[in-house]
Amino acid sequence: MTKVRAPLTFSLAITTAVGLIGWDQAAKITRRSKRAVRYWSESDKASMPTLDQAIALDRAFMEAGGNYAPILESYARQLDVALSNTLACRAALADDIAQASLESAGAISSSIHAMQHGASPTEIHHAIKETEEASGAYSRLLTRLRSFLPGNGAAQGKLGES
C-alpha cells in the first residue's frame, strides 16, 4: 500500500530521493539500515536523517539525474512557511510607516495653511481633522512597533502581529 505523504515534508522529500536512487543505495550512502531509511520516509515516524545524511541523499539524487535537491527544497519551503508571518508583519509595518508619513504630511500642510493670516474656520477644522488622522496613524504605527518586542508574541512566531 502506498502511503500518502503531506507536501513540504521531509518524508516526502526522502521518498522522492529514494525513488530515484533506491533503498539499497540510500542505506549505503547514509550508513544506516534500509529500515532506518524507510522510517525517515514515513510521516508518522519521528526519526530523521542528520544534516550530513540529508546532503548525501540530495547529492545522490542529483547525481542520479534528479534536477533539484528534494530535501533542501523541502527545508526551504518549510522555512518560507514558517517565516510568512514575520515577513507579512514587516510588510504591514512598512504599510503603517507609509500611512503615518502620508497622514503627517497632510497634517503639516493643512496646519501651515491654518496659521496663515486670514485662515477661515473651515481651514482650521481641516487642519484639526488631518492632525487627528495623523495621530491615529501614529498610534497604529506604535502598536505595530511594540508588537515586535520580545514578550509580545515573538516567541510564539507571531512577530509583528497586532
NUTI-734856 format. One record per atom (N, C-alpha, C): residue in one letter; x, y, z. Coordinates in steps of 0.2 Angstrom, whole numbers, padded with zeros to 4 digits, always signed. Layout:
% NUTI-734856
aXYZ
...
This chain:
% NUTI-734856
m+0004-0006+0000
m+0000+0000+0000
m+0004+0006+0000
t+0003+0011-0004
t+0006+0017-0004
t+0004+0022+0001
k+0009+0025+0005
k+0007+0029+0010
k+0006+0036+0007
v+0001+0040+0009
v+0001+0047+0007
v+0005+0051+0012
r+0009+0055+0008
r+0014+0060+0012
r+0012+0067+0011
a+0012+0071+0016
a+0010+0078+0016
a+0015+0082+0012
p+0013+0086+0008
p+0018+0091+0004
p+0022+0094+0009
l+0028+0096+0007
l+0033+0100+0011
l+0036+0096+0016
t+0035+0090+0017
t+0038+0086+0022
t+0044+0083+0020
f+0048+0082+0025
f+0055+0078+0024
f+0053+0071+0022
s+0048+0068+0024
s+0046+0061+0022
s+0045+0061+0015
l+0041+0066+0012
l+0040+0066+0005
l+0047+0067+0001
a+0051+0071+0004
a+0057+0073+0000
a+0062+0067+0000
i+0062+0063+0006
i+0066+0057+0006
i+0063+0052+0001
t+0056+0051+0001
t+0053+0046-0003
t+0055+0048-0010
t+0055+0054-0012
t+0057+0056-0019
t+0064+0054-0020
a+0069+0056-0016
a+0076+0054-0017
a+0077+0047-0018
v+0074+0043-0013
v+0075+0036-0013
v+0071+0033-0019
g+0066+0036-0022
g+0063+0033-0028
g+0067+0033-0034
l+0072+0038-0034
l+0077+0038-0040
l+0083+0034-0038
i+0086+0034-0032
i+0092+0031-0031
i+0091+0024-0028
g+0085+0022-0025
g+0084+0015-0022
g+0086+0015-0015
w+0082+0010-0012
w+0083+0009-0004
w+0090+0007-0003
d+0093+0002-0007
d+0100+0000-0005
d+0105+0005-0005
q+0105+0009-0011
q+0109+0015-0011
q+0109+0020-0006
a+0102+0021-0004
a+0101+0026+0001
a+0104+0024+0008
a+0103+0017+0009
a+0106+0014+0015
a+0113+0015+0015
k+0116+0013+0010
k+0124+0013+0009
k+0127+0020+0010
i+0124+0025+0007
i+0127+0032+0007
i+0126+0035+0014
t+0120+0033+0017
t+0119+0036+0024
t+0122+0032+0030
r+0124+0026+0028
r+0127+0021+0033
r+0122+0019+0038
r+0116+0018+0036
r+0110+0016+0040
r+0107+0010+0037
s+0103+0007+0040
s+0099+0001+0038
s+0094+0003+0033
k+0091-0001+0029
k+0086+0001+0024
k+0080+0003+0029
r+0079-0001+0034
r+0073+0000+0038
r+0073+0007+0041
a+0079+0009+0043
a+0080+0016+0046
a+0078+0021+0041
v+0081+0020+0034
v+0079+0025+0029
v+0072+0025+0028
r+0069+0019+0028
r+0061+0019+0027
r+0058+0023+0032
y+0060+0022+0039
y+0057+0026+0044
y+0057+0034+0042
w+0063+0036+0040
w+0064+0043+0038
w+0058+0045+0033
s+0056+0040+0029
s+0051+0042+0023
s+0044+0041+0026
e+0043+0040+0032
e+0036+0039+0035
e+0035+0045+0039
s+0029+0048+0037
s+0027+0054+0041
s+0026+0053+0048
d+0023+0047+0050
d+0021+0046+0057
d+0027+0043+0061
k+0033+0043+0059
k+0039+0042+0062
k+0043+0048+0064
a+0046+0048+0070
a+0049+0054+0072
a+0056+0055+0070
s+0059+0049+0068
s+0066+0049+0066
s+0067+0053+0059
m+0073+0056+0059
m+0075+0060+0053
m+0083+0059+0052
p+0085+0060+0045
p+0092+0059+0044
p+0096+0065+0047
t+0102+0064+0048
t+0106+0070+0051
t+0107+0075+0045
l+0110+0080+0046
l+0111+0085+0040
l+0116+0082+0035
d+0121+0079+0037
d+0126+0075+0033
d+0122+0070+0029
q+0118+0066+0032
q+0114+0061+0028
q+0109+0064+0023
a+0106+0069+0025
a+0102+0073+0020
a+0105+0076+0014
i+0111+0078+0015
i+0115+0081+0010
i+0117+0075+0005
a+0119+0070+0008
a+0121+0064+0004
a+0115+0061+0000
l+0110+0061+0003
l+0104+0059-0001
l+0102+0064-0007
d+0102+0070-0005
d+0101+0075-0011
d+0106+0075-0016
r+0113+0074-0014
r+0118+0074-0019
r+0117+0067-0023
a+0116+0062-0020
a+0115+0056-0024
a+0109+0056-0029
f+0104+0059-0026
f+0098+0060-0031
f+0100+0064-0037
m+0103+0070-0036
m+0105+0074-0041
m+0110+0071-0046
e+0115+0067-0043
e+0120+0063-0047
e+0117+0058-0051
a+0111+0055-0049
a+0107+0050-0052
a+0103+0053-0058
g+0103+0060-0059
g+0099+0063-0064
g+0093+0067-0061
g+0092+0068-0055
g+0087+0072-0052
g+0089+0080-0054
n+0084+0084-0055
n+0086+0091-0057
n+0085+0096-0051
y+0085+0093-0045
y+0084+0098-0039
y+0086+0094-0033
a+0087+0097-0027
a+0088+0093-0021
a+0082+0093-0017
p+0078+0087-0017
p+0072+0087-0014
p+0072+0089-0006
i+0077+0086-0002
i+0077+0088+0005
i+0078+0095+0006
l+0083+0098+0002
l+0084+0105+0003
l+0078+0109+0001
e+0075+0107-0004
e+0069+0111-0007
e+0063+0110-0001
s+0063+0105+0002
s+0058+0104+0007
s+0059+0108+0013
y+0066+0109+0015
y+0068+0113+0020
y+0066+0120+0019
a+0068+0122+0012
a+0067+0129+0010
a+0060+0131+0010
r+0055+0127+0008
r+0048+0128+0008
r+0045+0128+0015
q+0048+0124+0019
q+0045+0124+0026
q+0048+0131+0030
l+0054+0133+0028
l+0056+0139+0031
l+0052+0145+0029
d+0051+0145+0022
d+0046+0150+0019
d+0040+0151+0023
v+0037+0145+0024
v+0030+0145+0028
v+0031+0147+0035
a+0036+0145+0038
a+0037+0147+0045
a+0039+0155+0045
l+0042+0158+0040
l+0043+0165+0040
l+0038+0169+0038
s+0033+0166+0035
s+0027+0170+0031
s+0024+0175+0036
n+0023+0173+0042
n+0020+0178+0047
n+0025+0184+0048
t+0031+0182+0049
t+0036+0188+0051
t+0037+0192+0045
l+0037+0189+0039
l+0038+0194+0033
l+0031+0198+0032
a+0026+0195+0033
a+0019+0198+0032
a+0019+0204+0037
c+0021+0203+0043
c+0021+0208+0049
c+0026+0214+0047
r+0032+0212+0044
r+0036+0218+0042
r+0033+0222+0036
a+0030+0218+0032
a+0026+0222+0026
a+0021+0226+0029
a+0017+0224+0034
a+0012+0228+0037
a+0015+0234+0041
l+0021+0233+0044
l+0025+0238+0047
l+0026+0244+0042
a+0029+0241+0036
a+0030+0246+0031
a+0024+0250+0028
d+0019+0247+0028
d+0012+0250+0026
d+0010+0255+0032
d+0011+0253+0038
d+0010+0258+0043
d+0014+0264+0043
i+0021+0263+0042
i+0025+0269+0041
i+0023+0273+0035
a+0022+0270+0030
a+0019+0274+0024
a+0013+0278+0025
q+0008+0275+0029
q+0002+0278+0030
q+0003+0284+0035
a+0008+0283+0040
a+0009+0288+0045
a+0013+0294+0042
s+0017+0293+0037
s+0020+0298+0033
s+0016+0302+0029
l+0011+0299+0026
l+0006+0302+0022
l+0001+0306+0026
e-0001+0304+0031
e-0005+0307+0036
e-0002+0313+0039
s+0004+0312+0041
s+0008+0318+0044
s+0009+0323+0039
a+0011+0322+0033
a+0012+0327+0028
a+0005+0331+0027
g+0000+0327+0027
g-0007+0331+0026
g-0008+0336+0032
a-0006+0333+0038
a-0007+0337+0044
a-0003+0343+0044
i+0003+0343+0042
i+0008+0348+0042
i+0006+0353+0037
s+0004+0351+0031
s+0002+0355+0025
s-0004+0359+0028
s-0009+0356+0030
s-0015+0359+0032
s-0014+0364+0038
s-0010+0362+0043
s-0008+0367+0048
s-0004+0373+0046
i+0000+0372+0041
i+0003+0378+0038
i-0002+0383+0035
h-0007+0380+0031
h-0012+0384+0029
h-0016+0388+0034
a-0018+0384+0040
a-0022+0386+0045
a-0018+0392+0049
m-0012+0392+0049
m-0008+0398+0053
m-0007+0404+0048
q-0009+0404+0042
q-0009+0410+0038
q-0014+0415+0040
h-0012+0421+0039
h-0016+0427+0041
h-0023+0426+0037
g-0028+0427+0041
g-0035+0426+0037
g-0037+0419+0036
a-0034+0414+0039
a-0037+0407+0038
a-0044+0407+0041
s-0048+0403+0037
s-0055+0403+0039
s-0056+0397+0044
p-0062+0397+0048
p-0063+0392+0052
p-0063+0385+0048
t-0065+0385+0042
t-0065+0378+0038
t-0058+0376+0037
e-0053+0380+0036
e-0046+0378+0035
e-0043+0376+0042
i-0045+0379+0047
i-0043+0377+0054
i-0046+0370+0056
h-0053+0369+0054
h-0056+0362+0055
h-0053+0357+0051
h-0051+0359+0045
h-0047+0354+0040
h-0041+0352+0043
a-0037+0357+0046
a-0030+0355+0049
a-0031+0351+0055
i-0037+0352+0059
i-0038+0348+0065
i-0039+0341+0063
k-0044+0340+0058
k-0045+0333+0055
k-0039+0330+0053
e-0035+0333+0049
e-0029+0330+0046
e-0024+0328+0052
t-0024+0332+0057
t-0019+0331+0063
t-0022+0325+0067
e-0029+0324+0067
e-0032+0318+0071
e-0030+0312+0067
e-0031+0312+0060
e-0029+0307+0056
e-0022+0305+0057
a-0018+0309+0057
a-0010+0308+0058
a-0009+0305+0065
s-0013+0307+0070
s-0012+0305+0077
s-0014+0297+0077
g-0020+0296+0073
g-0022+0289+0073
g-0017+0284+0069
a-0014+0287+0064
a-0009+0283+0060
a-0003+0282+0064
y-0001+0287+0068
y+0005+0286+0073
y+0003+0281+0078
s-0003+0281+0081
s-0005+0276+0086
s-0005+0269+0083
r-0007+0268+0077
r-0007+0261+0074
r+0001+0259+0073
l+0005+0264+0071
l+0012+0263+0070
l+0015+0261+0077
l+0014+0264+0082
l+0016+0262+0088
l+0014+0255+0091
t+0008+0254+0090
t+0006+0247+0091
t+0009+0242+0087
r+0010+0243+0081
r+0014+0238+0077
r+0021+0237+0079
l+0024+0243+0080
l+0031+0243+0083
l+0032+0239+0089
r+0027+0240+0094
r+0028+0237+0100
r+0027+0229+0100
s+0023+0227+0094
s+0022+0220+0093
s+0028+0216+0091
f+0034+0220+0090
f+0040+0217+0088
f+0044+0216+0094
l+0042+0218+0100
l+0046+0217+0106
l+0046+0210+0109
p+0051+0208+0111
p+0050+0201+0115
p+0045+0201+0120
g+0041+0196+0120
g+0036+0195+0125
g+0029+0197+0122
n+0029+0200+0116
n+0023+0202+0113
n+0021+0197+0107
g+0023+0191+0108
g+0021+0186+0103
g+0027+0183+0099
a+0033+0186+0100
a+0039+0185+0096
a+0041+0177+0097
a+0040+0175+0103
a+0042+0168+0105
a+0038+0163+0102
q+0031+0165+0100
q+0027+0161+0098
q+0026+0161+0090
g+0031+0165+0087
g+0031+0165+0080
g+0026+0170+0077
k+0024+0175+0081
k+0019+0179+0079
k+0021+0186+0079
l+0028+0187+0077
l+0031+0193+0077
l+0028+0198+0073
g+0026+0204+0076
g+0023+0210+0072
g+0016+0210+0071
e+0012+0205+0074
e+0005+0205+0074
e+0002+0209+0079
s-0003+0213+0077
s-0006+0217+0082
s-0014+0215+0082
